[in-house]
Amino acid sequence: MNKLIVIVSCFFALIIVICSIIYFYPRNGKMLCYYKSSNDVMKTESTYLIKFKNRYVVNLYSKEIIISNDDKMLEQYQNTLELSYLKYNTLDNYYNSVTLKDNELTTITKINYEKLDIDNKKIKLTKLKKIYTDNGAKCKYIY
């Protein structure tokens, strides 16, 4: 009798775990990641909106802002970012802009991974989320 209770309890625990995984990790939807930081020299804010299907990234929109009173530093960041993104700007379904206005440097990137013509174009949602959270971002699923 005790053995039956243990088996039934394990079965229900397994069902709860499976339901939790399905609930907390949806197959389709959107995820928003946000990061904010500041120090004596600059303030940064990063927002990432990820649309996913079957737990693979479909679209990515990112906006990163650096605010500083150090004009030379902002210009260096701008030049570095423009050079970094230059090789991708020739791709269809990829957009990036880097703008410097007053004391604010803004980078906006839009990528349509479904239509992007590159090898191994499937990006797992968990992998992208790990990159962002490892750098301090907080992520949440939105519907």
Contact map, one row per residue, 1 for C-alpha under 8 A:
11111000000000000000000000000000000000000000000000000000000000000000000000000000000000000000000000000000000000000000000000000000000000000000000
11111100000000000000000000000000000000000000000000000000000000000000000000000000000000000000000000000000000000000000000000000000000000000000000
11111110000000000000000000000000000000000000000000000000000000000000000000000000000000000000000000000000000000000000000000000000000000000000000
11111111000000000000000000000000000000000000000000000000000000000000000000000000000000000000000000000000000000000000000000000000000000000000000
11111111100000000000000000000000000000000000000000000000000000000000000000000000000000000000000000000000000000000000000000000000000000000000000
01111111110000000000000000000000000000000000000000000000000000000000000000000000000000000000000000000000000000000000000000000000000000000000000
00111111111000000000000000000000000000000000000000000000000000000000000000000000000000000000000000000000000000000000000000000000000000000000000
00011111111100000000000000000000000000000000000000000000000000000000000000000000000000000000000000000000000000000000000000000000000000000000000
00001111111110000000000000000000000000000000000000000000000000000000000000000000000000000000000000000000000000000000000000000000000000000000000
00000111111111000000000000000000000000000000000000000000000000000000000000000000000000000000000000000000000000000000000000000000000000000000000
00000011111111100000000000000000000000000000000000000000000000000000000000000000000000000000000000000000000000000000000000000000000000000000000
00000001111111110000000000000000000000000000000000000000000000000000000000000000000000000000000000000000000000000000000000000000000000000000000
00000000111111111000000000000000000000000000000000000000000000000000000000000000000000000000000000000000000000000000000000000000000000000000000
00000000011111111100000000000000000000000000000000000000000000000000000000000000000000000000000000000000000000000000000000000000000000000000000
00000000001111111110000000000000000000000000000000000000000000000000000000000000000000000000000000000000000000000000000000000000000000000000000
00000000000111111111000000000000000000000000000000000000000000000000000000000000000000000000000000000000000000000000000000000000000000000000000
00000000000011111111100000000000000000000000000000000000000000000000000000000000000000000000000000000000000000000000000000000000000000000000000
00000000000001111111110000000000000000000000000000000000000000000000000000000000000000000000000000000000000000000000000000000000000000000000000
00000000000000111111111000000000000000000000000000000000000000000000000000000000000000000000000000000000000000000000000000000000000000000000000
00000000000000011111111100000000000000000000000000000000000000000000000000000000000000000000000000000000000000000000000000000000000000000000000
00000000000000001111111110000000000000000000000000000000000000000000000000000000000000000000000000000000000000000000000000000000000000000000000
00000000000000000111111111100000000000000000000000000000000000000000000000000000000000000000000000000000000000000000000000000000000000000000000
00000000000000000011111111000000000000000000000000000000000000000000000000000000000000000000000000000000000000000000000000000000000000000000000
00000000000000000001111111000000000000000000000000000000000000000000000000000000000000000000000000000000000000000000000000000000000000000000000
00000000000000000000111111100000000000000000000000000000000000000000000000000000000000000000000000000000000000000000000000000000000000000000000
00000000000000000000011111111000000000000000000000000010000000000000000000000000000000000000000000000000000000000000000000000000000000000000000
00000000000000000000010011111000000000000000000000011110000000000000000000000000000000000000000000000000000000000000000000000000000000000000000
00000000000000000000000001111100000000000000000000111110000000000000000000000000000000000000000000000000000000000000000000000000000000000000000
00000000000000000000000001111110000000000000000000111000000000000000000000000000000000000000000000000000000000000000000000000000000000000000111
00000000000000000000000000011111000000000000000011110000000000000000000000000000000000000000000000000000000000000000000000000000000000000000111
00000000000000000000000000001111100000000000000011110000000000000000000000000000000000000000000000000000000000000000000000000000000000000011110
00000000000000000000000000000111110000000000001111000000000000000000000000000000000000000000000000000000000000000000000000000000000000000011110
00000000000000000000000000000011111000000000001110000000000000000000000000000000000000000000000000000000000000000000000000000000100100001111000
00000000000000000000000000000001111100000000111100000000000000000000000000000000000000000000000000000000000000000000000000000000000000001110000
00000000000000000000000000000000111110000001111000000000000000000000000000000000000000000000000000000000000000000000000000000000000000011100000
00000000000000000000000000000000011111000011110000000000000000000000000000000000000000000000000000000000000000000000000000000000000000001000000
00000000000000000000000000000000001111100011100000000000000000000000000000000000000000000000000000000000000000000000000000000000000000000000000
00000000000000000000000000000000000111111111000000000000000000000000000000000000000000000000000000000000000000000000000000000000000000000000000
00000000000000000000000000000000000011111110000000000000000000000000000000000000000000000000000000000000000000000000000000000000000000000000000
00000000000000000000000000000000000001111100000000000000000000000000000000000000000000000000000000000000000000000000000000000000000000000000000
00000000000000000000000000000000000001111110000000000000000000000001110000000000000000000000000000000000000000000000000000000000000000000000000
00000000000000000000000000000000000001111111000000000000000000000111100000000000000000000000000000000000000000000000000000000000000000000000000
00000000000000000000000000000000000111101111100000000000000000000111000000000000000000000000000000000000000000000000000000000000000000000000000
00000000000000000000000000000000001111000111110000000000000000011110000000000000000000000000000000000000000000000000000000000000000000000000000
00000000000000000000000000000000011110000011111000000000000000011100000000000000000000000000000000000000000000000000000000000000000000000000000
00000000000000000000000000000000011100000001111100000000000001111000000000000000000000000000000000000000000000000000000000000000000000000000000
00000000000000000000000000000001111000000000111110000000000001110000000000000000000000000000000000000000000000000000000000000000000000000000000
00000000000000000000000000000001110000000000011111000000000111100000000000000000000000000000000000000000000000000000000000000000000000000000000
00000000000000000000000000000111100000000000001111100000000111000000000000000000000000000000000000000000000000000000000000000000000000000000000
00000000000000000000000000000111000000000000000111110000111110000000000000000000000000000000000000000000000000000000000000000000000000000000000
00000000000000000000000000011110000000000000000011111000111100000000000000000000000000000000000000000000000000000000000000000000000000000000000
00000000000000000000000000111110000000000000000001111111111000000000000000000000000000000000000000000000000000000000000000001000000000000000000
00000000000000000000000000111000000000000000000000111111110000000000000000000000000000000000000000000000000000000000000000000000000000000000000
00000000000000000000000000110000000000000000000000011111000000000000000000000000000000000000000000000000000000000000000000000000000000000000000
00000000000000000000000001110000000000000000000000011111100000000000000000000000000000000000000000000000000000000000000000011100000000000000000
00000000000000000000000000000000000000000000000000011111110000000000000000000000000000000000000000000000000000000000000001111000000000000000000
00000000000000000000000000000000000000000000000001111011111100000000000000000000000000000000000000000000000000001000000001111000000000000000000
00000000000000000000000000000000000000000000000001111001111100000000000000000000000000000000000000000000000000011100000000000000000000000000000
00000000000000000000000000000000000000000000000001110000111110000000000000000000000000000000000000000000000001111100000000000000000000000000000
00000000000000000000000000000000000000000000000111100000111111000000000000000000000000000000000000000000000011111000000000000000000000000000000
00000000000000000000000000000000000000000000000111000000001111100000000000000000000000000000000000000000000111100000000000000000000000000000000
00000000000000000000000000000000000000000000011110000000000111110000000000000000000000000000000000000000001111000000000000000000000000000000000
00000000000000000000000000000000000000000000011100000000000011111000000000000000000000000000000000000000011110000000000000000000000000000000000
00000000000000000000000000000000000000000001111000000000000001111100000000000000000000000000000000000000011100000000000000000000000000000000000
00000000000000000000000000000000000000000001110000000000000000111110000000000000000000000000000000000001111000000000000000000000000000000000000
00000000000000000000000000000000000000000111100000000000000000011111000001000000000000000000000000000001110000000000000000000000000000000000000
00000000000000000000000000000000000000000111000000000000000000001111100000000000000000000000000000000011100000000000000000000000000000000000000
00000000000000000000000000000000000000001110000000000000000000000111111001000000000000000000000000000011000000000000000000000000000000000000000
00000000000000000000000000000000000000001100000000000000000000000011111000000000000000000000000000000010000000000000000000000000000000000000000
00000000000000000000000000000000000000001000000000000000000000000001111111000000000000000000000000000010000000000000000000000000000000000000000
00000000000000000000000000000000000000000000000000000000000000000001111111100000000000000000000000000010000000000000000000000000000000000000000
00000000000000000000000000000000000000000000000000000000000000000000011111110000000000000000000000000000000000000000000000000000000000000000000
00000000000000000000000000000000000000000000000000000000000000000000011111111000000000000000000000000000000000000000000000000000000000000000000
00000000000000000000000000000000000000000000000000000000000000000101011111111100000000000000000000010011100000000000000000000000000000000000000
00000000000000000000000000000000000000000000000000000000000000000000001111111110000000000000000000010000000000000000000000000000000000000000000
00000000000000000000000000000000000000000000000000000000000000000000000111111111000000000000000000000000000000000000000000000000000000000000000
00000000000000000000000000000000000000000000000000000000000000000000000011111111100000000000000000000000000000000000000000000000000000000000000
00000000000000000000000000000000000000000000000000000000000000000000000001111111110000000000000001110000100000000000000000000000000000000000000
00000000000000000000000000000000000000000000000000000000000000000000000000111111111000000000000000000000000000000000000000000000000000000000000
00000000000000000000000000000000000000000000000000000000000000000000000000011111111100000000000000000000000000000000000000000000000000000000000
00000000000000000000000000000000000000000000000000000000000000000000000000001111111110000000000001000000000000000000000000000000000000000000000
00000000000000000000000000000000000000000000000000000000000000000000000000000111111111000000000001000000000000000000000000000000000000000000000
00000000000000000000000000000000000000000000000000000000000000000000000000000011111111100000000000000000000000000000000000000000000000000000000
00000000000000000000000000000000000000000000000000000000000000000000000000000001111111100000000000000000000000000000000000000000000000000000000
00000000000000000000000000000000000000000000000000000000000000000000000000000000111111111000000100000000000000000000000000000000000000000000000
00000000000000000000000000000000000000000000000000000000000000000000000000000000011111111100000000000000000000000000000000000000000000000000000
00000000000000000000000000000000000000000000000000000000000000000000000000000000001111111100000000000000000000000000000000000000000000000000000
00000000000000000000000000000000000000000000000000000000000000000000000000000000000011111110010000000000000000000000000000000000000000000000000
00000000000000000000000000000000000000000000000000000000000000000000000000000000000011111111011100000000000000000000000000000000000000000000000
00000000000000000000000000000000000000000000000000000000000000000000000000000000000001111111010000000000000000000000000000000000000000000000000
00000000000000000000000000000000000000000000000000000000000000000000000000000000000000011111110000000000000000000001100000000000000000000000000
00000000000000000000000000000000000000000000000000000000000000000000000000000000000000001111110000000000000000000001100000000000000000000000000
00000000000000000000000000000000000000000000000000000000000000000000000000000000000000000011111000000000000001111011000000000000000000000000000
00000000000000000000000000000000000000000000000000000000000000000000000000000000000000011111111100000000000011110001000000000000000000000000000
00000000000000000000000000000000000000000000000000000000000000000000000000000000000000001000111110000000000111100000000000000000000000000000000
00000000000000000000000000000000000000000000000000000000000000000000000000000000000010001000011111000000001111000000000000000000000000000000000
00000000000000000000000000000000000000000000000000000000000000000000000000000000000000000000001111100000011110000000000000000000000000000000000
00000000000000000000000000000000000000000000000000000000000000000000000000000100110000000000000111110000111100000000000000000000000000000000000
00000000000000000000000000000000000000000000000000000000000000000000000000000100000000000000000011111000111000000000000000000000000000000000000
00000000000000000000000000000000000000000000000000000000000000000000000001100100000000000000000001111111110000000000000000000000000000000000000
00000000000000000000000000000000000000000000000000000000000000000000000000000000000000000000000000111111100000000000000000000000000000000000000
00000000000000000000000000000000000000000000000000000000000000000000000000000000000000000000000000011111000000000000000000000000000000000000000
00000000000000000000000000000000000000000000000000000000000000000011111001000000000000000000000000011111100000000000000000000000000000000000000
00000000000000000000000000000000000000000000000000000000000000001111000001000000000000000000000000011111110000000000000000000000000000000000000
00000000000000000000000000000000000000000000000000000000000000001110000001000100000000000000000001111011111000000000000000000000000000000000000
00000000000000000000000000000000000000000000000000000000000000111100000000000000000000000000000011110001111100000000000000000000000000000000000
00000000000000000000000000000000000000000000000000000000000001111000000000000000000000000000000111100000111110000000000000000000000000000000000
00000000000000000000000000000000000000000000000000000000000011110000000000000000000000000000001111000000011111000000000000000000000000000000000
00000000000000000000000000000000000000000000000000000000000111100000000000000000000000000000011110000000001111100000000000000000000000000000000
00000000000000000000000000000000000000000000000000000000001111000000000000000000000000000000111100000000000111110000000000000000000000000000000
00000000000000000000000000000000000000000000000000000000001110000000000000000000000000000000111000000000000011111001000000000000000000000000000
00000000000000000000000000000000000000000000000000000000011100000000000000000000000000000000110000000000000001111111000000000000000000000000000
00000000000000000000000000000000000000000000000000000000111100000000000000000000000000000000100000000000000000111111000011100000000000000000000
00000000000000000000000000000000000000000000000000000000011000000000000000000000000000000000000000000000000000011111000011000000000000000000000
00000000000000000000000000000000000000000000000000000000000000000000000000000000000000000000100000000000000000011111100000000000000000000000000
00000000000000000000000000000000000000000000000000000000000000000000000000000000000000000011110000000000000000111111110010000000000000000000000
00000000000000000000000000000000000000000000000000000000000000000000000000000000000000000011000000000000000000000011111010000000000000000000000
00000000000000000000000000000000000000000000000000000000000000000000000000000000000000000000000000000000000000000001111110000000000000000000000
00000000000000000000000000000000000000000000000000000000000000000000000000000000000000000000000000000000000000000000111110000000000000000000000
00000000000000000000000000000000000000000000000000000000000000000000000000000000000000000000000000000000000000000000011111000000000000000000000
00000000000000000000000000000000000000000000000000000000000000000000000000000000000000000000000000000000000000001101111111100000000000000000000
00000000000000000000000000000000000000000000000000000001100000000000000000000000000000000000000000000000000000001100000111110000000000000000000
00000000000000000000000000000000000000000000000000000001100000000000000000000000000000000000000000000000000000001000000011111011000000000000000
00000000000000000000000000000000000000000000000000000011100000000000000000000000000000000000000000000000000000000000000001111111000000000000000
00000000000000000000000000000000000000000000000000010011100000000000000000000000000000000000000000000000000000000000000000111111100000000000000
00000000000000000000000000000000000000000000000000000010000000000000000000000000000000000000000000000000000000000000000000011111110000000000000
00000000000000000000000000000000000000000000000000000000000000000000000000000000000000000000000000000000000000000000000000111111111000000000000
00000000000000000000000000000000000000000000000000000000000000000000000000000000000000000000000000000000000000000000000000111111111100000000000
00000000000000000000000000000000100000000000000000000000000000000000000000000000000000000000000000000000000000000000000000001111111110000010000
00000000000000000000000000000000000000000000000000000000000000000000000000000000000000000000000000000000000000000000000000000111111111000000000
00000000000000000000000000000000000000000000000000000000000000000000000000000000000000000000000000000000000000000000000000000011111111100000000
00000000000000000000000000000000100000000000000000000000000000000000000000000000000000000000000000000000000000000000000000000001111111111100000
00000000000000000000000000000000000000000000000000000000000000000000000000000000000000000000000000000000000000000000000000000000111111111110000
00000000000000000000000000000000000000000000000000000000000000000000000000000000000000000000000000000000000000000000000000000000011111111000000
00000000000000000000000000000000000000000000000000000000000000000000000000000000000000000000000000000000000000000000000000000000001111111000000
00000000000000000000000000000000001000000000000000000000000000000000000000000000000000000000000000000000000000000000000000000000000111111100000
00000000000000000000000000000000111100000000000000000000000000000000000000000000000000000000000000000000000000000000000000000000000111111110000
00000000000000000000000000000000111000000000000000000000000000000000000000000000000000000000000000000000000000000000000000000000000110011111000
00000000000000000000000000000011110000000000000000000000000000000000000000000000000000000000000000000000000000000000000000000000100010001111100
00000000000000000000000000000011100000000000000000000000000000000000000000000000000000000000000000000000000000000000000000000000000000000111110
00000000000000000000000000001111000000000000000000000000000000000000000000000000000000000000000000000000000000000000000000000000000000000011111
00000000000000000000000000001111000000000000000000000000000000000000000000000000000000000000000000000000000000000000000000000000000000000001111
00000000000000000000000000001100000000000000000000000000000000000000000000000000000000000000000000000000000000000000000000000000000000000000111
